[in-house]
Amino acid sequence: IANIEELMFKELKLVAIIAMGSMLVACGKPNVVKLESTDKILVVGDDISVGSGGKGISFPEELGPMIGNWIVNESVVGNTSTKLKDNLSSVLDKQMPSHLMIVIGGIDMQQKIPDSVITENLDFMLVTAKENNVIPIVVGMPRPSTPGTNLKLVDAAFYKEVASKNDVVYIENTISDILDQPNYKSSPTLLTGDGYKELAKSIAHKMKE
């Protein structure tokens, strides 16, 4: 009987350890971006990662010194998720980064491209990055605000969904939060130079959370 009780106690202890481990994983910080000093981050996106409206200032340019890594910005004014998807492989071959930061979808949403198309394109890009041994990072974007409303801007839901599906880092509500502050906006969808500096600070902070 003593041996049976001892065995049962050991089994219960093992179950408790496994449960605690699961809780630690669940309470962990999966969005922390682990970077080495030699890592190279490639940023791809549209007007907001180009720095349109910022009078020569862009968030990728500001972000590099903050996190201590080399950042190359291959964003294109007017870029859509479909155009980026079609060009991604050639850009990856050209730059050979360790990490890929995807900041796309703003122009798509302005053009009322269906969420399903944007999601499919994002999914393709995340898979392509992984197949090239590149670590992807998704930066969410809000839908264009409706004139006359005071609703707080938040990222479109599909960013979190596609990032979760592909088990990749998702930088949430950074662009949305800065665009929600009128003094940092140069237009309804773009930032001022100071706005892009604040965006870089916010992304750097969330990468380390």
MIVEX-622495 format. One record per atom (N, C-alpha, C): residue in three letters; x, y, z. Coordinates in pm, whole numbers, padded with zeros to 5 digits, always signed. Layout:
residues N
ALAXYZ...
This chain:
residues 209
ILE+00084-00121+00000ILE+00000+00000+00000ILE+00087+00125+00000ALA+00193+00120+00080ALA+00284+00235+00089ALA+00345+00266-00047ASN+00383+00159-00120ASN+00442+00178-00252ASN+00341+00239-00349ILE+00216+00196-00340ILE+00111+00250-00427ILE+00089+00398-00398GLU+00085+00434-00267GLU+00064+00574-00228GLU+00182+00660-00275GLU+00303+00606-00264GLU+00422+00679-00307GLU+00418+00702-00459LEU+00375+00600-00533LEU+00366+00611-00679LEU+00261+00714-00718MET+00147+00711-00649MET+00040+00807-00677MET+00087+00950-00648PHE+00163+00966-00539PHE+00214+01099-00504PHE+00309+01151-00612LYS+00395+01063-00663LYS+00489+01102-00767LYS+00416+01141-00894GLU+00309+01066-00927GLU+00232+01097-01047GLU+00162+01232-01034LEU+00105+01258-00916LEU+00038+01386-00892LEU+00139+01501-00899LYS+00258+01479-00846LYS+00362+01581-00849LYS+00403+01612-00993LEU+00413+01506-01076LEU+00449+01523-01217LEU+00342+01603-01289VAL+00215+01571-01262VAL+00104+01644-01324VAL+00110+01791-01285ALA+00139+01819-01158ALA+00147+01957-01110ALA+00260+02033-01179ILE+00374+01966-01198ILE+00488+02028-01264ILE+00455+02062-01409ILE+00389+01966-01478ILE+00351+01989-01617ILE+00252+02104-01627ALA+00156+02107-01536ALA+00056+02215-01537ALA+00122+02350-01513MET+00216+02353-01418MET+00285+02479-01390MET+00366+02524-01510GLY+00430+02428-01578GLY+00506+02462-01698GLY+00417+02521-01805SER+00297+02462-01821SER+00202+02513-01920SER+00159+02654-01887MET+00138+02681-01757MET+00099+02816-01714MET+00210+02915-01743LEU+00333+02875-01721LEU+00445+02965-01746LEU+00456+02998-01894VAL+00433+02896-01979VAL+00435+02920-02122VAL+00324+03016-02161ALA+00204+02991-02106ALA+00089+03075-02140ALA+00110+03218-02094CYS+00179+03234-01981CYS+00201+03368-01927CYS+00331+03429-01976GLY+00397+03360-02067GLY+00526+03408-02117GLY+00510+03526-02209LYS+00618+03562-02278LYS+00620+03679-02364LYS+00660+03639-02505PRO+00566+03578-02579PRO+00601+03525-02711PRO+00636+03633-02812ASN+00602+03761-02784ASN+00628+03867-02880ASN+00764+03933-02861VAL+00843+03884-02766VAL+00978+03935-02752VAL+01059+03895-02875VAL+01124+03992-02937VAL+01207+03964-03055VAL+01351+03948-03008LYS+01403+03826-03019LYS+01540+03800-02976LYS+01635+03834-03090LEU+01723+03929-03065LEU+01813+03977-03169LEU+01959+03968-03125GLU+02043+03928-03219GLU+02187+03937-03200GLU+02235+04067-03265SER+02350+04115-03223SER+02400+04243-03276SER+02426+04237-03426THR+02448+04116-03478THR+02478+04101-03621THR+02352+04080-03706ASP+02235+04071-03643ASP+02112+04046-03717ASP+02074+04166-03803LYS+02018+04136-03918LYS+01975+04238-04014LYS+01824+04228-04033ILE+01756+04340-04011ILE+01610+04343-04024ILE+01572+04413-04154LEU+01492+04345-04232LEU+01438+04403-04354LEU+01295+04448-04328VAL+01267+04575-04353VAL+01131+04629-04338VAL+01070+04641-04477VAL+00950+04585-04493VAL+00876+04598-04619VAL+00737+04649-04588GLY+00687+04738-04673GLY+00556+04793-04646GLY+00516+04900-04745ASP+00429+04990-04697ASP+00375+05094-04784ASP+00414+05232-04733ASP+00330+05330-04757ASP+00362+05470-04729ASP+00407+05496-04585ILE+00344+05428-04489ILE+00373+05459-04350ILE+00512+05411-04308SER+00561+05304-04370SER+00698+05261-04338SER+00801+05328-04428VAL+00755+05386-04540VAL+00842+05473-04621VAL+00875+05600-04543GLY+00773+05649-04466GLY+00789+05774-04394GLY+00720+05890-04463SER+00622+05859-04548SER+00548+05964-04619SER+00484+06060-04519GLY+00501+06189-04546GLY+00447+06291-04456GLY+00542+06331-04346GLY+00655+06259-04333GLY+00747+06283-04222GLY+00863+06375-04254LYS+00864+06430-04375LYS+00970+06524-04416LYS+01109+06465-04396GLY+01126+06344-04452GLY+01258+06281-04448GLY+01283+06190-04331ILE+01187+06179-04241ILE+01202+06091-04124ILE+01112+05970-04141SER+01168+05851-04115SER+01089+05728-04120SER+01114+05647-03994PHE+01018+05564-03958PHE+01037+05488-03834PHE+01147+05382-03846PRO+01167+05315-03962PRO+01278+05219-03967PRO+01414+05284-03943GLU+01432+05405-03998GLU+01559+05477-03979GLU+01581+05511-03832GLU+01473+05545-03762GLU+01483+05578-03620GLU+01497+05453-03534LEU+01435+05344-03577LEU+01432+05221-03497LEU+01569+05155-03486GLY+01647+05158-03594GLY+01776+05089-03595GLY+01865+05122-03477PRO+01896+05251-03454PRO+01982+05286-03341PRO+01921+05252-03206MET+01788+05252-03198MET+01722+05222-03070MET+01742+05078-03028ILE+01741+04987-03124ILE+01754+04844-03090ILE+01894+04791-03119GLY+01978+04874-03182GLY+02116+04835-03207GLY+02134+04737-03319ASN+02046+04746-03420ASN+02056+04653-03534ASN+02051+04726-03667TRP+02105+04661-03767TRP+02104+04713-03903TRP+01965+04691-03961ILE+01902+04799-04005ILE+01769+04790-04066ILE+01775+04844-04208VAL+01723+04765-04301VAL+01712+04805-04441VAL+01564+04823-04473ASN+01530+04936-04532ASN+01390+04965-04561ASN+01363+04953-04712GLU+01285+04852-04749GLU+01249+04831-04889GLU+01100+04861-04912SER+01044+04948-04830SER+00903+04985-04845SER+00884+05072-04968VAL+00762+05069-05022VAL+00731+05139-05147VAL+00601+05217-05131VAL+00602+05342-05173VAL+00480+05424-05170VAL+00372+05358-05255GLY+00251+05348-05200GLY+00141+05288-05274GLY+00140+05137-05277ASN+00230+05075-05202ASN+00240+04929-05203ASN+00115+04864-05147THR+00075+04754-05206THR-00036+04674-05155THR+00017+04537-05116SER-00065+04463-05044SER-00020+04330-05001SER+00002+04236-05120THR-00075+04253-05226THR-00057+04169-05344THR+00075+04201-05415LYS+00106+04329-05430LYS+00233+04368-05493LYS+00351+04319-05410LEU+00339+04335-05278LEU+00448+04293-05191LEU+00466+04142-05196LYS+00356+04069-05195LYS+00363+03922-05204LYS+00437+03880-05331ASP+00405+03945-05442ASP+00465+03908-05571ASP+00614+03941-05578ASN+00657+04042-05500ASN+00798+04085-05506ASN+00883+04034-05390LEU+00820+03969-05293LEU+00891+03937-05169LEU+01012+03848-05189SER+00998+03744-05267SER+01109+03649-05283SER+01233+03717-05340SER+01214+03805-05437SER+01329+03874-05497SER+01394+03969-05398VAL+01312+04034-05313VAL+01367+04126-05212VAL+01445+04048-05106LEU+01392+03933-05066LEU+01462+03849-04968LEU+01595+03800-05025ASP+01595+03759-05151ASP+01719+03714-05216ASP+01821+03826-05223LYS+01773+03946-05247LYS+01862+04063-05260LYS+01923+04103-05125GLN+01843+04106-05021GLN+01888+04160-04892GLN+01939+04054-04795MET+01889+03931-04806MET+01930+03821-04718MET+01927+03860-04570PRO+01809+03899-04520PRO+01799+03941-04379PRO+01785+03823-04285SER+01801+03850-04156SER+01770+03749-04055SER+01625+03760-04011HIS+01571+03884-04017HIS+01434+03911-03976HIS+01362+03993-04083LEU+01232+03972-04093LEU+01149+04046-04188LEU+01035+04112-04113MET+01030+04246-04116MET+00920+04320-04054MET+00823+04363-04162ILE+00701+04310-04155ILE+00599+04335-04256ILE+00501+04441-04205VAL+00492+04552-04277VAL+00403+04663-04240VAL+00318+04695-04362ILE+00215+04616-04384ILE+00138+04627-04509ILE-00011+04611-04479GLY-00092+04667-04568GLY-00237+04652-04554GLY-00311+04783-04548GLY-00238+04892-04518GLY-00303+05022-04508GLY-00363+05067-04640ILE-00286+05055-04746ILE-00335+05095-04878ILE-00447+05000-04922ASP-00430+04871-04893ASP-00535+04773-04924ASP-00668+04816-04864MET-00665+04851-04734MET-00790+04886-04666MET-00848+05017-04719GLN-00761+05111-04756GLN-00809+05234-04817GLN-00878+05205-04950GLN-00828+05106-05022GLN-00885+05068-05151GLN-00999+04967-05136LYS-01035+04938-05010LYS-01144+04845-04979LYS-01122+04705-05038ILE-00997+04664-05041ILE-00965+04526-05079ILE-01014+04434-04967PRO-01081+04323-05000PRO-01136+04235-04895PRO-01031+04185-04797ASP-01073+04174-04672ASP-00984+04122-04568ASP-00928+03985-04606SER-01010+03904-04672SER-00967+03769-04708SER-00846+03771-04801VAL-00842+03871-04889VAL-00729+03882-04982VAL-00603+03924-04907ILE-00617+04023-04818ILE-00502+04070-04739ILE-00449+03957-04651THR-00540+03885-04588THR-00501+03774-04500THR-00428+03665-04577GLU-00479+03632-04694GLU-00416+03530-04777GLU-00276+03573-04819ASN-00261+03700-04853ASN-00130+03752-04893ASN-00032+03753-04776LEU-00080+03795-04659LEU+00006+03793-04540LEU+00049+03651-04506ASP-00044+03559-04512ASP-00014+03419-04484ASP+00095+03368-04578PHE+00082+03399-04706PHE+00181+03357-04805PHE+00318+03415-04772MET+00322+03543-04732MET+00450+03609-04703MET+00516+03551-04579LEU+00437+03518-04479LEU+00494+03460-04357LEU+00552+03322-04385VAL+00481+03243-04464VAL+00531+03111-04501VAL+00657+03123-04586THR+00657+03218-04680THR+00774+03239-04766THR+00896+03278-04683ALA+00876+03368-04586ALA+00988+03409-04500ALA+01046+03288-04426LYS+00960+03209-04367LYS+01007+03092-04291LYS+01080+02993-04381GLU+01030+02976-04503GLU+01096+02884-04597GLU+01236+02933-04633ASN+01258+03064-04620ASN+01389+03122-04647ASN+01472+03141-04520ASN+01429+03076-04412ASN+01498+03085-04282ASN+01508+03229-04231VAL+01403+03306-04257VAL+01393+03444-04210VAL+01283+03451-04105ILE+01308+03520-03996ILE+01210+03530-03887ILE+01115+03647-03915PRO+00985+03620-03933PRO+00892+03728-03965PRO+00838+03799-03841ILE+00809+03928-03858ILE+00746+04011-03756ILE+00632+04086-03825VAL+00513+04077-03770VAL+00397+04146-03828VAL+00366+04271-03745VAL+00358+04385-03812VAL+00315+04510-03747VAL+00174+04542-03795GLY+00079+04547-03702GLY-00060+04570-03737GLY-00088+04714-03776MET-00198+04733-03850MET-00240+04865-03894MET-00390+04879-03874PRO-00438+05003-03852PRO-00582+05022-03833PRO-00655+05041-03966ARG-00785+05022-03961ARG-00866+05060-04076ARG-00874+05212-04081PRO-00892+05269-04201PRO-00906+05415-04211PRO-01022+05463-04123SER-00998+05573-04050SER-01102+05626-03962SER-01216+05687-04044THR-01335+05680-03989THR-01451+05738-04054THR-01466+05883-04009PRO-01470+05977-04102PRO-01485+06119-04064PRO-01605+06142-03974GLY-01583+06223-03870GLY-01693+06256-03780GLY-01710+06161-03663THR-01628+06055-03658THR-01637+05962-03546THR-01516+05980-03455ASN-01535+05947-03328ASN-01426+05960-03230ASN-01386+05824-03173LEU-01409+05718-03249LEU-01374+05585-03201LEU-01223+05569-03199LYS-01174+05503-03094LYS-01030+05478-03082LYS-00985+05384-03193LEU-00873+05418-03256LEU-00819+05332-03361LEU-00757+05206-03301VAL-00784+05093-03361VAL-00722+04966-03322VAL-00687+04891-03450ASP-00593+04799-03438ASP-00553+04720-03554ASP-00670+04637-03607ALA-00673+04619-03737ALA-00769+04527-03797ALA-00744+04387-03740ALA-00851+04314-03713ALA-00841+04187-03641ALA-00761+04081-03715PHE-00755+04090-03848PHE-00690+03981-03923PHE-00540+03974-03899TYR-00477+04085-03856TYR-00332+04081-03829TYR-00301+03982-03716LYS-00374+03993-03608LYS-00351+03903-03494LYS-00382+03759-03532GLU-00489+03741-03610GLU-00529+03607-03649GLU-00424+03537-03735VAL-00371+03609-03835VAL-00274+03546-03925VAL-00140+03526-03854ALA-00104+03619-03764ALA+00021+03602-03688ALA+00010+03482-03594SER-00103+03469-03529SER-00125+03356-03437SER-00124+03224-03513LYS-00190+03222-03629LYS-00196+03101-03710LYS-00056+03054-03749ASN+00033+03150-03779ASN+00168+03116-03824ASN+00271+03118-03712ASP+00224+03145-03588ASP+00312+03145-03471ASP+00430+03241-03488VAL+00398+03365-03525VAL+00502+03466-03542VAL+00475+03586-03453VAL+00576+03667-03434VAL+00565+03786-03351VAL+00468+03886-03414TYR+00380+03942-03331TYR+00283+04042-03375TYR+00301+04167-03291ILE+00337+04279-03353ILE+00351+04407-03285ILE+00217+04479-03296GLU+00146+04487-03184GLU+00005+04525-03185GLU-00018+04672-03147ASN-00104+04738-03223ASN-00157+04871-03192ASN-00051+04979-03171THR+00061+04969-03240THR+00159+05077-03233THR+00122+05189-03331ILE+00102+05153-03457ILE+00061+05252-03556ILE-00075+05310-03518SER-00166+05225-03474SER-00300+05270-03435SER-00293+05374-03324ASP-00212+05347-03221ASP-00203+05437-03107ASP-00146+05574-03146ILE-00044+05575-03232ILE+00018+05702-03271ILE-00076+05780-03363LEU-00143+05710-03455LEU-00239+05777-03544LEU-00358+05832-03467ASP-00380+05781-03348ASP-00492+05828-03265ASP-00461+05964-03200GLN-00337+06010-03214GLN-00297+06138-03152GLN-00282+06245-03260PRO-00376+06340-03266PRO-00379+06439-03375PRO-00249+06515-03396ASN-00175+06542-03288ASN-00051+06620-03300ASN+00060+06544-03371TYR+00041+06412-03391TYR+00142+06332-03459TYR+00102+06296-03602LYS-00011+06347-03649LYS-00062+06311-03782LYS-00034+06422-03883SER+00017+06382-04000SER+00033+06477-04110SER-00085+06467-04207SER-00162+06358-04194SER-00284+06336-04274SER-00363+06229-04198PRO-00484+06195-04243PRO-00561+06093-04171PRO-00491+05958-04158THR-00400+05927-04251THR-00338+05793-04250THR-00185+05796-04235LEU-00127+05916-04223LEU+00019+05928-04217LEU+00062+06011-04095LEU+00191+06004-04065LEU+00245+06071-03947LEU+00339+06184-03983THR+00362+06270-03885THR+00466+06372-03896THR+00601+06309-03863GLY+00708+06385-03877GLY+00839+06335-03838GLY+00842+06293-03693ASP+00785+06377-03605ASP+00779+06342-03463ASP+00694+06218-03440GLY+00589+06205-03522GLY+00504+06086-03510GLY+00580+05959-03543TYR+00662+05964-03648TYR+00742+05846-03684TYR+00847+05815-03577LYS+00900+05918-03513LYS+00995+05895-03403LYS+00925+05825-03287GLU+00804+05869-03256GLU+00728+05806-03149GLU+00691+05662-03185LEU+00659+05641-03312LEU+00627+05506-03358LEU+00746+05413-03341ALA+00864+05461-03376ALA+00986+05381-03359ALA+01007+05346-03213LYS+00986+05441-03123LYS+01001+05416-02978LYS+00901+05310-02932SER+00776+05320-02981SER+00673+05227-02941SER+00704+05085-02989ILE+00749+05073-03115ILE+00783+04941-03169ILE+00904+04883-03095ALA+01004+04966-03068ALA+01123+04919-02995ALA+01082+04866-02857HIS+00992+04938-02792HIS+00947+04895-02658HIS+00874+04762-02666LYS+00784+04749-02763LYS+00705+04626-02773LYS+00789+04507-02815MET+00897+04532-02889MET+00986+04423-02928MET+01060+04365-02807LYS+01066+04443-02699LYS+01140+04400-02580LYS+01049+04360-02466GLU+00916+04372-02484GLU+00823+04341-02375GLU+00827+04193-02335
